[in-house]
Amino acid sequence: MRRMGRRQVTYLSLRAVALLAFVLSAFVMPSGAAAAAVCVAAGLVAVLSGIGVNAGGPGEQAGARRQTDVYERVRPPQGDWPPFDPDRIVDGEVLGRRDRLTPP
């Protein structure tokens, strides 16, 4: 069996504490504002632990690489734009090296 990493232990510990707090607030504590506050806090801990532990994980990094690759394919060229010397563009058309206009 594979040994659990620190990220997985943290995730499972936080979720277990949140579950315990939820069960205690629902079945052991007297009903009222305190039980409701503990229940809501347990839910927040459960949700935020899932977000915090998974952020930056291997799955998210793989998705980010795929998204970056797609972005690089559709992104316009970077650097000098247009990529031609300003003196080669006359009336919106790019002149060849031999067709360059010389000032009078």
Secondary structure, 3 states (H helix, E strand, C coil): CCCCCHHHHHHHHHHHHHHHHHHHHHHCCCCCHHHHHHHHHHHHHHHHHHHHHHCCCHHHHHHHHHHHHHHHHHCCCCCCCCCCCHHHEECCEECCCCCCCCCC
